[in-house]
Amino acid sequence: MKKPKPINPDELDGKLCRIGKTWYPIHELKLTDNMSVFIIMYHGIPHEIDIPPNVDKNGGNEHD
């Protein structure tokens, strides 16, 4: 089974990401202590999402 290609979310909000008009919860899969992949269930299929490097993975963007 081939792996679905990563999805680039339109918007990230801490533990949620928006694709189109729908928000999906993000599930973190820890591969090693300092490497994780982020998965969402998109139409019932797990997809890896591309998290832009400037996004704080612990919640929200860096612009207060």
MODELLER restraints for C-alpha pairs under 7 A, 6 or more apart:
rsr = mdl.restraints
at = mdl.atoms
rsr.add(forms.Gaussian(group=physical.xy_distance, feature=features.Distance(at['CA:4:A'], at['CA:47:A']), mean=5.90, stdev=0.5))
rsr.add(forms.Gaussian(group=physical.xy_distance, feature=features.Distance(at['CA:6:A'], at['CA:47:A']), mean=6.16, stdev=0.5))
rsr.add(forms.Gaussian(group=physical.xy_distance, feature=features.Distance(at['CA:6:A'], at['CA:48:A']), mean=4.67, stdev=0.5))
rsr.add(forms.Gaussian(group=physical.xy_distance, feature=features.Distance(at['CA:6:A'], at['CA:49:A']), mean=4.90, stdev=0.5))
rsr.add(forms.Gaussian(group=physical.xy_distance, feature=features.Distance(at['CA:6:A'], at['CA:50:A']), mean=5.94, stdev=0.5))
rsr.add(forms.Gaussian(group=physical.xy_distance, feature=features.Distance(at['CA:7:A'], at['CA:47:A']), mean=6.80, stdev=0.5))
rsr.add(forms.Gaussian(group=physical.xy_distance, feature=features.Distance(at['CA:7:A'], at['CA:48:A']), mean=6.28, stdev=0.5))
rsr.add(forms.Gaussian(group=physical.xy_distance, feature=features.Distance(at['CA:7:A'], at['CA:49:A']), mean=4.56, stdev=0.5))
rsr.add(forms.Gaussian(group=physical.xy_distance, feature=features.Distance(at['CA:7:A'], at['CA:50:A']), mean=5.90, stdev=0.5))
rsr.add(forms.Gaussian(group=physical.xy_distance, feature=features.Distance(at['CA:8:A'], at['CA:49:A']), mean=5.74, stdev=0.5))
rsr.add(forms.Gaussian(group=physical.xy_distance, feature=features.Distance(at['CA:8:A'], at['CA:50:A']), mean=5.01, stdev=0.5))
rsr.add(forms.Gaussian(group=physical.xy_distance, feature=features.Distance(at['CA:9:A'], at['CA:17:A']), mean=6.01, stdev=0.5))
rsr.add(forms.Gaussian(group=physical.xy_distance, feature=features.Distance(at['CA:9:A'], at['CA:18:A']), mean=5.75, stdev=0.5))
rsr.add(forms.Gaussian(group=physical.xy_distance, feature=features.Distance(at['CA:9:A'], at['CA:19:A']), mean=5.26, stdev=0.5))
rsr.add(forms.Gaussian(group=physical.xy_distance, feature=features.Distance(at['CA:9:A'], at['CA:49:A']), mean=6.87, stdev=0.5))
rsr.add(forms.Gaussian(group=physical.xy_distance, feature=features.Distance(at['CA:10:A'], at['CA:18:A']), mean=5.53, stdev=0.5))
rsr.add(forms.Gaussian(group=physical.xy_distance, feature=features.Distance(at['CA:10:A'], at['CA:19:A']), mean=5.36, stdev=0.5))
rsr.add(forms.Gaussian(group=physical.xy_distance, feature=features.Distance(at['CA:10:A'], at['CA:20:A']), mean=6.93, stdev=0.5))
rsr.add(forms.Gaussian(group=physical.xy_distance, feature=features.Distance(at['CA:11:A'], at['CA:17:A']), mean=5.64, stdev=0.5))
rsr.add(forms.Gaussian(group=physical.xy_distance, feature=features.Distance(at['CA:11:A'], at['CA:18:A']), mean=5.05, stdev=0.5))
rsr.add(forms.Gaussian(group=physical.xy_distance, feature=features.Distance(at['CA:12:A'], at['CA:18:A']), mean=6.28, stdev=0.5))
rsr.add(forms.Gaussian(group=physical.xy_distance, feature=features.Distance(at['CA:12:A'], at['CA:60:A']), mean=6.92, stdev=0.5))
rsr.add(forms.Gaussian(group=physical.xy_distance, feature=features.Distance(at['CA:13:A'], at['CA:59:A']), mean=6.48, stdev=0.5))
rsr.add(forms.Gaussian(group=physical.xy_distance, feature=features.Distance(at['CA:13:A'], at['CA:60:A']), mean=4.88, stdev=0.5))
rsr.add(forms.Gaussian(group=physical.xy_distance, feature=features.Distance(at['CA:14:A'], at['CA:57:A']), mean=6.32, stdev=0.5))
rsr.add(forms.Gaussian(group=physical.xy_distance, feature=features.Distance(at['CA:14:A'], at['CA:58:A']), mean=6.03, stdev=0.5))
rsr.add(forms.Gaussian(group=physical.xy_distance, feature=features.Distance(at['CA:14:A'], at['CA:59:A']), mean=3.52, stdev=0.5))
rsr.add(forms.Gaussian(group=physical.xy_distance, feature=features.Distance(at['CA:14:A'], at['CA:60:A']), mean=4.49, stdev=0.5))
rsr.add(forms.Gaussian(group=physical.xy_distance, feature=features.Distance(at['CA:15:A'], at['CA:25:A']), mean=5.93, stdev=0.5))
rsr.add(forms.Gaussian(group=physical.xy_distance, feature=features.Distance(at['CA:15:A'], at['CA:26:A']), mean=5.32, stdev=0.5))
rsr.add(forms.Gaussian(group=physical.xy_distance, feature=features.Distance(at['CA:15:A'], at['CA:59:A']), mean=6.65, stdev=0.5))
rsr.add(forms.Gaussian(group=physical.xy_distance, feature=features.Distance(at['CA:16:A'], at['CA:23:A']), mean=6.19, stdev=0.5))
rsr.add(forms.Gaussian(group=physical.xy_distance, feature=features.Distance(at['CA:16:A'], at['CA:24:A']), mean=5.45, stdev=0.5))
rsr.add(forms.Gaussian(group=physical.xy_distance, feature=features.Distance(at['CA:16:A'], at['CA:25:A']), mean=4.49, stdev=0.5))
rsr.add(forms.Gaussian(group=physical.xy_distance, feature=features.Distance(at['CA:16:A'], at['CA:26:A']), mean=5.41, stdev=0.5))
rsr.add(forms.Gaussian(group=physical.xy_distance, feature=features.Distance(at['CA:17:A'], at['CA:23:A']), mean=5.44, stdev=0.5))
rsr.add(forms.Gaussian(group=physical.xy_distance, feature=features.Distance(at['CA:17:A'], at['CA:24:A']), mean=5.36, stdev=0.5))
rsr.add(forms.Gaussian(group=physical.xy_distance, feature=features.Distance(at['CA:17:A'], at['CA:25:A']), mean=6.50, stdev=0.5))
rsr.add(forms.Gaussian(group=physical.xy_distance, feature=features.Distance(at['CA:17:A'], at['CA:26:A']), mean=6.71, stdev=0.5))
rsr.add(forms.Gaussian(group=physical.xy_distance, feature=features.Distance(at['CA:18:A'], at['CA:24:A']), mean=6.22, stdev=0.5))
rsr.add(forms.Gaussian(group=physical.xy_distance, feature=features.Distance(at['CA:24:A'], at['CA:40:A']), mean=6.42, stdev=0.5))
rsr.add(forms.Gaussian(group=physical.xy_distance, feature=features.Distance(at['CA:25:A'], at['CA:40:A']), mean=6.26, stdev=0.5))
rsr.add(forms.Gaussian(group=physical.xy_distance, feature=features.Distance(at['CA:26:A'], at['CA:38:A']), mean=6.35, stdev=0.5))
rsr.add(forms.Gaussian(group=physical.xy_distance, feature=features.Distance(at['CA:26:A'], at['CA:39:A']), mean=5.81, stdev=0.5))
rsr.add(forms.Gaussian(group=physical.xy_distance, feature=features.Distance(at['CA:26:A'], at['CA:40:A']), mean=5.12, stdev=0.5))
rsr.add(forms.Gaussian(group=physical.xy_distance, feature=features.Distance(at['CA:27:A'], at['CA:38:A']), mean=5.68, stdev=0.5))
rsr.add(forms.Gaussian(group=physical.xy_distance, feature=features.Distance(at['CA:27:A'], at['CA:39:A']), mean=5.11, stdev=0.5))
rsr.add(forms.Gaussian(group=physical.xy_distance, feature=features.Distance(at['CA:27:A'], at['CA:40:A']), mean=6.09, stdev=0.5))
rsr.add(forms.Gaussian(group=physical.xy_distance, feature=features.Distance(at['CA:28:A'], at['CA:36:A']), mean=6.48, stdev=0.5))
rsr.add(forms.Gaussian(group=physical.xy_distance, feature=features.Distance(at['CA:28:A'], at['CA:37:A']), mean=5.96, stdev=0.5))
rsr.add(forms.Gaussian(group=physical.xy_distance, feature=features.Distance(at['CA:28:A'], at['CA:38:A']), mean=4.63, stdev=0.5))
rsr.add(forms.Gaussian(group=physical.xy_distance, feature=features.Distance(at['CA:28:A'], at['CA:39:A']), mean=6.28, stdev=0.5))
rsr.add(forms.Gaussian(group=physical.xy_distance, feature=features.Distance(at['CA:29:A'], at['CA:36:A']), mean=5.48, stdev=0.5))
rsr.add(forms.Gaussian(group=physical.xy_distance, feature=features.Distance(at['CA:29:A'], at['CA:37:A']), mean=5.26, stdev=0.5))
rsr.add(forms.Gaussian(group=physical.xy_distance, feature=features.Distance(at['CA:29:A'], at['CA:38:A']), mean=6.09, stdev=0.5))
rsr.add(forms.Gaussian(group=physical.xy_distance, feature=features.Distance(at['CA:30:A'], at['CA:36:A']), mean=4.35, stdev=0.5))
rsr.add(forms.Gaussian(group=physical.xy_distance, feature=features.Distance(at['CA:30:A'], at['CA:37:A']), mean=6.55, stdev=0.5))
rsr.add(forms.Gaussian(group=physical.xy_distance, feature=features.Distance(at['CA:37:A'], at['CA:48:A']), mean=6.82, stdev=0.5))
rsr.add(forms.Gaussian(group=physical.xy_distance, feature=features.Distance(at['CA:38:A'], at['CA:48:A']), mean=5.61, stdev=0.5))
rsr.add(forms.Gaussian(group=physical.xy_distance, feature=features.Distance(at['CA:38:A'], at['CA:49:A']), mean=5.68, stdev=0.5))
rsr.add(forms.Gaussian(group=physical.xy_distance, feature=features.Distance(at['CA:39:A'], at['CA:46:A']), mean=6.09, stdev=0.5))
rsr.add(forms.Gaussian(group=physical.xy_distance, feature=features.Distance(at['CA:39:A'], at['CA:47:A']), mean=5.35, stdev=0.5))
rsr.add(forms.Gaussian(group=physical.xy_distance, feature=features.Distance(at['CA:39:A'], at['CA:48:A']), mean=4.40, stdev=0.5))
rsr.add(forms.Gaussian(group=physical.xy_distance, feature=features.Distance(at['CA:39:A'], at['CA:49:A']), mean=5.82, stdev=0.5))
rsr.add(forms.Gaussian(group=physical.xy_distance, feature=features.Distance(at['CA:40:A'], at['CA:46:A']), mean=5.55, stdev=0.5))
rsr.add(forms.Gaussian(group=physical.xy_distance, feature=features.Distance(at['CA:40:A'], at['CA:47:A']), mean=5.43, stdev=0.5))
rsr.add(forms.Gaussian(group=physical.xy_distance, feature=features.Distance(at['CA:40:A'], at['CA:48:A']), mean=6.49, stdev=0.5))
rsr.add(forms.Gaussian(group=physical.xy_distance, feature=features.Distance(at['CA:40:A'], at['CA:49:A']), mean=6.96, stdev=0.5))
rsr.add(forms.Gaussian(group=physical.xy_distance, feature=features.Distance(at['CA:41:A'], at['CA:47:A']), mean=6.22, stdev=0.5))
rsr.add(forms.Gaussian(group=physical.xy_distance, feature=features.Distance(at['CA:55:A'], at['CA:61:A']), mean=5.23, stdev=0.5))
rsr.add(forms.Gaussian(group=physical.xy_distance, feature=features.Distance(at['CA:55:A'], at['CA:62:A']), mean=6.72, stdev=0.5))
rsr.add(forms.Gaussian(group=physical.xy_distance, feature=features.Distance(at['CA:56:A'], at['CA:62:A']), mean=6.59, stdev=0.5))
